[in-house]
């Protein structure tokens, strides 16, 4: 990656990080990989998403084999609330991998 491209990437990332720190309306993606055989996990993940339904733009569920599922949740809302929901989902017993990817609404970029 050239120095110019890297610098542009770092500037954009700093602007996105500032949006999230400022608590503004943000967008992001929560990615989860979990074992669907884990007792009551699917119900727990669904309940958390229903509790935060006003922040969910879209959700996609992908079957990755006999045991594992991938859930991709596109979210929009106040940064604090998005982080809270992501933390609840990622902390659920049986979630093997969880990540919140911060993005920008594009208003300030």
C-alpha positions in Angstrom: 0.0 0.0 0.0 1.4 3.3 -1.0 2.1 6.0 1.6 -0.7 8.2 0.2 -3.3 5.5 0.3 -2.3 4.5 3.8 -2.5 8.1 5.0 -6.0 8.5 3.4 -7.1 5.3 5.1 -5.8 6.5 8.5 -7.5 9.9 8.1 -10.9 8.3 7.3 -10.5 5.8 10.2 -9.8 8.7 12.6 -12.9 10.5 11.4 -15.0 7.4 11.9 -13.5 6.9 15.3 -14.4 10.5 16.2 -18.0 9.9 15.1 -18.2 6.9 17.4 -16.6 8.7 20.4 -18.9 11.7 19.9 -21.9 9.5 20.4 -23.5 10.5 17.1 -25.7 8.4 14.9 -23.4 5.8 13.4 -23.6 2.7 11.3 -21.8 -0.6 11.7 -21.8 -4.3 11.2 -21.9 -7.0 13.9 -20.5 -10.3 12.8 -21.1 -13.4 14.9 -20.0 -17.1 14.4 -21.7 -19.5 16.8 -22.6 -23.1 17.4 -26.3 -23.4 16.8 -26.3 -26.6 19.0 -25.4 -24.5 22.0 -28.4 -24.8 24.3 -30.8 -21.8 24.1 -28.2 -19.7 22.3 -30.4 -19.0 19.2 -33.2 -17.9 21.5 -30.9 -15.6 23.5 -29.4 -14.0 20.3 -32.9 -13.5 18.9 -34.2 -11.9 22.1 -31.3 -9.5 22.2 -32.0 -8.5 18.6 -35.7 -8.0 19.3 -34.8 -5.8 22.3 -32.8 -3.6 20.0 -35.0 -3.9 16.9 -35.0 -0.2 16.2 -31.2 -0.3 15.7 -31.2 -3.2 13.3 -31.3 -2.3 9.6 -30.8 -5.9 8.3 -29.7 -9.3 9.5 -28.5 -12.3 7.5 -28.1 -15.8 8.9 -25.8 -18.2 7.0 -25.5 -21.9 7.7 -21.8 -22.8 7.6 -22.1 -26.6 8.2 -23.7 -28.9 10.7 -22.7 -26.9 13.8 -21.7 -23.4 12.9 -23.8 -20.4 11.8 -22.7 -16.9 10.7 -24.9 -13.9 11.6 -24.3 -10.6 10.0 -26.3 -7.7 11.5 -26.2 -4.2 10.0 -26.9 -1.6 12.6 -27.6 2.1 12.8 -28.1 4.3 15.9 -26.4 6.0 18.8 -22.8 4.7 19.2 -23.3 3.8 22.9 -26.4 1.7 22.2 -24.8 -0.1 19.2 -21.8 -1.0 21.3 -24.0 -2.2 24.1 -26.0 -4.5 21.8 -22.8 -5.8 20.2 -21.3 -6.6 23.6 -24.4 -8.5 24.7 -24.4 -10.5 21.5 -20.6 -11.2 21.5 -20.7 -12.3 25.2 -23.5 -14.9 24.8 -22.3 -18.3 25.7 -21.6 -20.3 22.6 -20.6 -17.4 20.4 -17.2 -18.5 19.0 -16.3 -15.2 17.3 -17.9 -11.7 17.4 -16.8 -8.4 16.0 -18.3 -4.9 15.7 -17.0 -3.1 12.6 -17.5 0.7 13.0 -18.5 2.6 9.9 -19.6 6.1 9.1 -22.9 7.5 8.0 -20.8 9.5 5.5 -22.1 12.9 6.7 -18.7 14.1 7.9 -16.4 12.4 5.4 
